[in-house]
């Protein structure tokens, strides 16, 4: 029987392994994870878990017993050091070899860290990615503590929201002219800028970090900023993005293109090696796309599982959607706004509800919906169907979305 090994026990790896069994794979199936915990959800880590509103066990995607019941061999706390493509084996720390007939890489992504020259290696400087990162920083979230958040993307903004909600004094800096500069419109950025400032966050745009400053004990105690100011801080969080974890794939000689390059079925440049999730780039609308999202990790992994068992399985067609929770605001995003040339804003029925619609010409590309699930669901349905409403009609808040026809 076919032996399948999955390297990476995050959302994509767990979804892929589970789907393989559901589709009837009866051979050996091993899921390898570098962390000691069984596969778990990442989004609640920096929100409900850090706030103390979610217990560790509720993070787990499945109870630990599930994997044994499904005949999935779970190798946790296990580091893969290499891939022997010719011998069709993964090499484990300690010298063990694990043979495979088919291999799937679901290695996810790694956080970008501040350079050591900027003090990024000082004690008291954290990133937000895995369970160990959040557990390490949790004791720092004391009422009245001073935290510097570096980076005004969604990672940094979510960290700032949790810190402010816990009663910390939060300073967030973004070196670019505004927050969310790469991913959202001025309107969406303004909405979240106002939201954070209303919650007491000292949000500074166009201000970068020169270096973090150590105290007498060697721990971070201050920060020198590009606007000439110096802050006293108790700890710092680097929210400067993530990068695809391609180290194993690169060392094995697989093709890399802003991630592990795969075809529409998740097959890499080696026909017996597949990949799914944050670590991959895949064909999309005539180019290549890498998506960092839970929905993509699940949906692509399930499509790849089918392709590993059936060469005629349908290709993966991404339907991008994302979300972010900050304070009492839920942001829901449908589509990708890349290449837009027009932005239309629309007030929702609820107080504080707003949707931002992105068009290229007359074509609807994406929507950012803040506390407006109706706008999100309507736009998502239109985008997935290839339909577009008239931008001028969207801009009229008196027009009910049900009355607006898309064609």
URVEN-V380327 format. One record per helix or strand of 2 or more residues. SS is the DSSP state (helix for helix, strand for strand). FROM is the first residue (numbers start at 0). LEN is the number of residues. If there is no record, write none. Layout:
[[SS | FROM | LEN] [SS | FROM | LEN]]
//
This chain:
[[strand | 3 | 4] [helix | 10 | 12] [strand | 28 | 4] [helix | 42 | 4] [helix | 55 | 4] [helix | 63 | 6] [strand | 72 | 3] [strand | 79 | 5] [strand | 88 | 4] [strand | 96 | 3] [strand | 101 | 4] [strand | 108 | 3] [helix | 115 | 3] [strand | 124 | 3] [helix | 130 | 8] [strand | 145 | 5] [helix | 153 | 12] [strand | 168 | 6] [helix | 185 | 13] [strand | 201 | 4] [strand | 208 | 6] [strand | 219 | 6] [strand | 229 | 3] [strand | 234 | 4] [strand | 241 | 3] [helix | 246 | 5] [strand | 259 | 2] [strand | 272 | 3] [strand | 279 | 5] [strand | 286 | 3] [helix | 293 | 16] [strand | 320 | 6] [strand | 328 | 7] [strand | 341 | 6] [strand | 353 | 7] [strand | 362 | 8] [helix | 372 | 13] [helix | 390 | 4] [helix | 400 | 3]]
//
